[in-house]
Amino acid sequence: MKIILLSGGSGKRLWPLSNEVRSKAFLNLLPAAGGGKESMIQRVCRQLSDAGLLSSTLIVTHSSQLEIMQSQIGSLVPILTEPHKRGTFTAIALATAYLHEQEPFTDEVLCFLPVDPFVENEFFERLPALPAILKQSASDLALLGTRPYFASTQYGYIVPRLTDTSASSYLPVARFSEKPDLETAQQLIAQKAFWNCGVFAFHRSFMLDAMRKRGLPIPYEDLIRLYDKLPEASFDEEIAEKTRHSVVVPYDGMWEDLGSWGALTTHLANSANGPGSVSDDSVNTHLVNELQIPVHIIEVPDIIVAANAEGILVASKQSSSRIKELKPNEGLPPMYEEKSWGSYRVLDLHPRQQEGELTEGTVTRKVRLEAGKHMPYQKHARRKEVWTLLSGSGEFVLNGKIIPVQAGDVLLIAPGAGCAIKAEQPIELIQVLIGTDLDQEEVPTFPATWEEVVRACRNGQDSD
């Protein structure tokens, strides 16, 4: 059986820390088993490893999240990227096509689940039983459901068909209900419905048949070429709700969706996280501060204060999810990003407009480059850059020339010049971008490894 983790959400209810690139799965806030802090994706990978399942795991994520994913889990798990966000059905189709291409003559069971469930190890220990349950029940689809402990309007429900012949390890599915109103949720609980944990297990041939019926190509490269033209679709609506022979496997352990500040803060080790403090009489109040300036909270109970370069949120925990309605930072680039080589934070942003058209502007970023890592070799035709090293040392490449650099050095990069930098010791630098292509991502224009960059420079392959 293959385990496939689905990533790609934006976690808008956890603004300002989460954004289109840095979703809730990547927030390093949870207490780690060995001390320190970890993110949800790091926790899930650790639990999969404990269950002996990590070696057979694949992650599907949007291309914009590839670098932050690599930054957090390294090479632990292979990562498949979607060129566009098209919903869970399309992501599952892409993974199925990819796995079919890798091993075309097997019909293994594929088990898909979200990248960020907050569960006990028992949850992952239940997964290896799913292939046997599919066979025993003669079902096309097996799902995992947990018993509700309150009437939630934020979760989907699986209503089982209760019969005397139902096996104790699984129940046939009667129907689904997605995020019902409160009254309906209470009725569903009375019908012994389960919360839908978002786990789908089926034989690969089941999904391949579904793709053929919908006119989707089976070859992976053909599906990738069509991806931007595919409609957004969820697996629940396209497949689960239309499958006649499906079963739900009860899971009685802890299962939570930490998709709101109210839910997430119940699992934080400290009330104050980051510079600042929370007074003892500020009961059930939490501070999460990624800014360098302190925030102090005195005698204000039941609130969340979250602050970083994207903005500042002050809200009652009960109402904090209403931030989605405001659509903060819509259309703006992220102010903080984690990369495979380190991270950067936007300190200042000055786009300039003249008669409605964007002209030359400036972006100032503080960059951290981890020891042994390097930024990709790249060129930008419509911007110049000024880099000032604050700390650390390493090698800098400019138009094919290799230069040693250290704290205090100022590096000038003209428009069209090729440049890259590698840290021997961790480097912090201030990067000022001046021009008109300030929103463009770093697009490598040279070999991927630093050794290849150096070799090419010495051979004179890029000495403009």
GIJO-V934519 format. One record per residue. N is the residue number from 0. RES is the residue in one small letter. SS is DSSP state (H for helix, E for strand, L for the rest). OMEGA is omega in whole degrees, -180 to 180 (999 if undefined). D_FIRST is the distance of its C-alpha to the first C-alpha in whole Angstrom. Layout:
n;res;ss;omega;d_first
N;RES;SS;OMEGA;D_FIRST
N;RES;SS;OMEGA;D_FIRST
This chain:
n;res;ss;omega;d_first
0;m;L;175;0
1;k;E;173;4
2;i;E;179;7
3;i;E;178;10
4;l;E;-180;13
5;l;E;178;16
6;s;L;177;19
7;g;L;178;23
8;g;L;-178;25
9;s;L;174;29
10;g;L;-174;29
11;k;H;-180;33
12;r;H;178;34
13;l;H;173;33
14;w;L;6;36
15;p;L;-176;38
16;l;L;-180;35
17;s;L;177;32
18;n;L;-176;33
19;e;L;-180;31
20;v;L;-177;30
21;r;L;-179;29
22;s;L;-175;28
23;k;H;-178;27
24;a;H;-173;24
25;f;H;-178;26
26;l;L;-178;29
27;n;L;-175;30
28;l;L;-175;31
29;l;E;176;29
30;p;E;179;30
31;a;L;-176;28
32;a;L;-178;27
33;g;L;-176;29
34;g;L;-177;32
35;g;L;-177;33
36;k;E;178;31
37;e;E;177;27
38;s;L;179;26
39;m;H;-180;23
40;i;H;177;20
41;q;H;178;21
42;r;H;-179;21
43;v;H;179;18
44;c;H;177;17
45;r;H;-179;19
46;q;H;176;17
47;l;H;177;13
48;s;H;179;15
49;d;H;-179;16
50;a;L;180;13
51;g;L;-175;12
52;l;L;-172;9
53;l;H;-177;11
54;s;H;179;11
55;s;H;-176;7
56;t;E;175;9
57;l;E;177;11
58;i;E;173;14
59;v;E;-179;16
60;t;E;176;20
61;h;E;-176;23
62;s;H;-180;25
63;s;H;-179;28
64;q;H;-177;26
65;l;H;-174;24
66;e;H;179;27
67;i;H;176;27
68;m;H;179;23
69;q;H;179;24
70;s;H;-174;27
71;q;H;-176;25
72;i;H;178;22
73;g;L;-178;23
74;s;L;-178;20
75;l;L;-173;18
76;v;L;174;15
77;p;E;-175;16
78;i;E;176;17
79;l;E;-175;17
80;t;E;171;21
81;e;E;176;22
82;p;L;179;26
83;h;L;176;27
84;k;L;-177;26
85;r;L;176;25
86;g;H;-173;23
87;t;H;179;19
88;f;H;-176;19
89;t;H;177;20
90;a;H;179;18
91;i;H;177;15
92;a;H;-180;17
93;l;H;179;17
94;a;H;179;14
95;t;H;179;13
96;a;H;180;16
97;y;H;-179;15
98;l;H;178;11
99;h;H;178;13
100;e;H;-180;16
101;q;H;-179;14
102;e;L;-172;13
103;p;L;-172;15
104;f;L;176;14
105;t;L;178;11
106;d;L;-177;10
107;e;L;174;6
108;v;E;176;5
109;l;E;-180;6
110;c;E;-179;7
111;f;E;176;11
112;l;E;179;13
113;p;E;-178;17
114;v;L;-169;17
115;d;L;175;20
116;p;L;175;20
117;f;E;-171;22
118;v;E;173;21
119;e;L;-179;21
120;n;H;-179;18
121;e;H;179;18
122;f;H;-178;16
123;f;H;177;13
124;e;H;177;13
125;r;H;-172;13
126;l;H;-179;9
127;p;L;179;8
128;a;L;-173;10
129;l;H;177;9
130;p;H;179;7
131;a;H;179;11
132;i;H;176;13
133;l;H;-180;12
134;k;H;-177;13
135;q;H;-177;16
136;s;H;-176;17
137;a;L;-177;17
138;s;L;175;16
139;d;L;-172;15
140;l;E;175;14
141;a;E;-180;13
142;l;E;175;15
143;l;E;179;16
144;g;E;178;19
145;t;E;-175;22
146;r;E;-179;25
147;p;L;174;28
148;y;L;169;31
149;f;L;-178;33
150;a;L;-178;34
151;s;L;174;32
152;t;L;-176;33
153;q;L;-177;30
154;y;L;171;27
155;g;E;-177;25
156;y;E;173;26
157;i;E;-180;24
158;v;E;-179;26
159;p;E;172;25
160;r;L;-175;27
161;l;L;179;28
162;t;L;179;29
163;d;L;-177;30
164;t;L;-179;28
165;s;L;178;25
166;a;L;-177;22
167;s;L;-177;23
168;s;L;178;19
169;y;L;179;19
170;l;E;175;21
171;p;E;-178;22
172;v;E;176;22
173;a;E;-179;26
174;r;E;179;26
175;f;E;174;26
176;s;E;-174;28
177;e;E;176;28
178;k;L;-177;30
179;p;L;172;33
180;d;L;-172;36
181;l;H;-178;37
182;e;H;179;39
183;t;H;179;36
184;a;H;178;34
185;q;H;178;36
186;q;H;180;36
187;l;H;178;32
188;i;H;177;32
189;a;H;178;34
190;q;L;179;32
191;k;L;177;30
192;a;L;178;27
193;f;E;165;24
194;w;E;179;24
195;n;E;-178;21
196;c;E;179;19
197;g;E;179;17
198;v;E;180;14
199;f;E;178;12
200;a;E;-179;9
201;f;E;174;10
202;h;E;-178;9
203;r;H;-178;10
204;s;H;179;13
205;f;H;-179;14
206;m;H;177;15
207;l;H;177;16
208;d;H;179;19
209;a;H;179;19
210;m;H;-180;20
211;r;H;180;22
212;k;H;-179;24
213;r;L;177;25
214;g;L;180;26
215;l;L;178;24
216;p;L;178;23
217;i;L;178;20
218;p;L;-175;21
219;y;H;-177;20
220;e;H;178;24
221;d;H;179;25
222;l;H;178;23
223;i;H;-178;24
224;r;H;-179;28
225;l;H;-165;28
226;y;H;-177;26
227;d;H;-180;30
228;k;H;-177;31
229;l;L;177;28
230;p;L;175;29
231;e;L;-176;27
232;a;L;178;25
233;s;L;179;23
234;f;H;179;19
235;d;H;-176;21
236;e;H;-175;24
237;e;H;-171;23
238;i;L;-170;20
239;a;H;-176;20
240;e;H;-178;23
241;k;H;-178;24
242;t;L;-175;21
243;r;L;-175;23
244;h;L;178;20
245;s;E;-179;18
246;v;E;175;18
247;v;E;179;18
248;v;E;-178;17
249;p;E;174;20
250;y;E;-173;19
251;d;L;-179;23
252;g;L;-180;22
253;m;L;174;24
254;w;E;180;23
255;e;E;171;25
256;d;L;-178;25
257;l;L;-175;27
258;g;L;177;29
259;s;L;179;32
260;w;H;179;35
261;g;H;-180;35
262;a;H;-176;32
263;l;H;-174;31
264;t;H;177;35
265;t;L;-178;34
266;h;L;177;32
267;l;L;-177;34
268;a;L;-176;36
269;n;L;177;39
270;s;L;178;41
271;a;E;180;42
272;n;E;-174;40
273;g;L;-177;41
274;p;L;178;45
275;g;E;-178;47
276;s;E;174;47
277;v;E;-177;47
278;s;L;-178;50
279;d;L;-179;50
280;d;L;172;51
281;s;L;-172;49
282;v;L;178;46
283;n;L;175;43
284;t;L;180;43
285;h;E;175;41
286;l;E;172;42
287;v;E;-170;39
288;n;E;176;41
289;e;L;176;40
290;l;L;179;44
291;q;L;178;46
292;i;L;-177;49
293;p;L;174;49
294;v;E;-180;48
295;h;E;-179;50
296;i;E;-176;50
297;i;L;174;52
298;e;L;173;53
299;v;L;-176;50
300;p;L;167;48
301;d;L;177;44
302;i;E;171;44
303;i;E;171;41
304;v;E;-180;43
305;a;E;-175;40
306;a;E;168;42
307;n;E;-175;41
308;a;L;179;42
309;e;L;-177;41
310;g;E;-179;43
311;i;E;177;44
312;l;E;171;43
313;v;E;-174;45
314;a;E;169;44
315;s;E;-178;44
316;k;H;-178;40
317;q;H;-175;40
318;s;H;-173;41
319;s;H;-178;39
320;s;H;177;37
321;r;H;177;40
322;i;H;178;40
323;k;H;-177;37
324;e;H;-178;40
325;l;H;-178;42
326;k;L;-178;40
327;p;L;176;41
328;n;L;-179;41
329;e;L;179;40
330;g;L;-179;40
331;l;L;177;41
332;p;L;177;39
333;p;L;179;37
334;m;L;177;39
335;y;E;177;37
336;e;E;170;34
337;e;E;-180;32
338;k;L;178;31
339;s;L;-178;29
340;w;L;-177;33
341;g;E;-179;34
342;s;E;171;35
343;y;E;178;38
344;r;E;178;40
345;v;E;179;43
346;l;E;-176;46
347;d;E;-176;48
348;l;E;-179;48
349;h;E;171;51
350;p;E;-179;50
351;r;E;180;54
352;q;E;177;55
353;q;E;-177;58
354;e;L;175;59
355;g;L;-179;55
356;e;E;180;54
357;l;E;176;52
358;t;E;-176;54
359;e;E;178;53
360;g;E;179;52
361;t;E;172;50
362;v;E;177;47
363;t;E;-177;47
364;r;E;170;44
365;k;E;-172;44
366;v;E;171;41
367;r;E;-179;39
368;l;E;-176;38
369;e;L;180;36
370;a;L;180;37
371;g;L;-179;36
372;k;L;178;35
373;h;E;172;36
374;m;L;-176;37
375;p;L;175;36
376;y;L;-173;39
377;q;E;177;41
378;k;E;175;44
379;h;L;-175;45
380;a;L;-172;48
381;r;L;172;49
382;r;E;171;49
383;k;E;-177;51
384;e;E;174;49
385;v;E;179;51
386;w;E;176;49
387;t;E;-178;50
388;l;E;179;49
389;l;E;-179;49
390;s;E;177;48
391;g;E;180;46
392;s;E;180;46
393;g;E;179;44
394;e;E;180;45
395;f;E;178;46
396;v;E;178;46
397;l;E;180;48
398;n;L;175;49
399;g;L;179;48
400;k;E;-178;50
401;i;E;-174;48
402;i;E;172;50
403;p;E;-179;49
404;v;E;179;49
405;q;E;-179;50
406;a;L;-180;51
407;g;L;180;54
408;d;L;175;53
409;v;E;-175;53
410;l;E;-179;51
411;l;E;-176;53
412;i;E;-177;50
413;a;L;176;52
414;p;L;179;51
415;g;L;180;49
416;a;L;176;49
417;g;E;-177;46
418;c;E;174;44
419;a;E;180;42
420;i;E;176;42
421;k;E;-180;40
422;a;E;169;40
423;e;E;167;42
424;q;E;-179;42
425;p;E;-177;41
426;i;E;166;43
427;e;E;-180;44
428;l;E;172;46
429;i;E;-176;47
430;q;E;178;46
431;v;E;179;49
432;l;E;-177;48
433;i;E;-180;51
434;g;E;-176;51
435;t;L;179;49
436;d;L;-172;45
437;l;L;-178;45
438;d;L;-177;41
439;q;L;176;40
440;e;L;175;37
441;e;L;180;37
442;v;L;-178;36
443;p;L;177;36
444;t;L;-173;39
445;f;L;179;38
446;p;L;-171;36
447;a;L;-175;33
448;t;L;180;34
449;w;H;179;37
450;e;H;178;38
451;e;H;177;38
452;v;H;-179;40
453;v;H;-179;42
454;r;H;-180;42
455;a;H;179;43
456;c;H;-179;46
457;r;H;177;48
458;n;L;177;47
459;g;L;-178;49
460;q;L;178;46
461;d;L;-178;47
462;s;L;-178;50
463;d;L;999;51
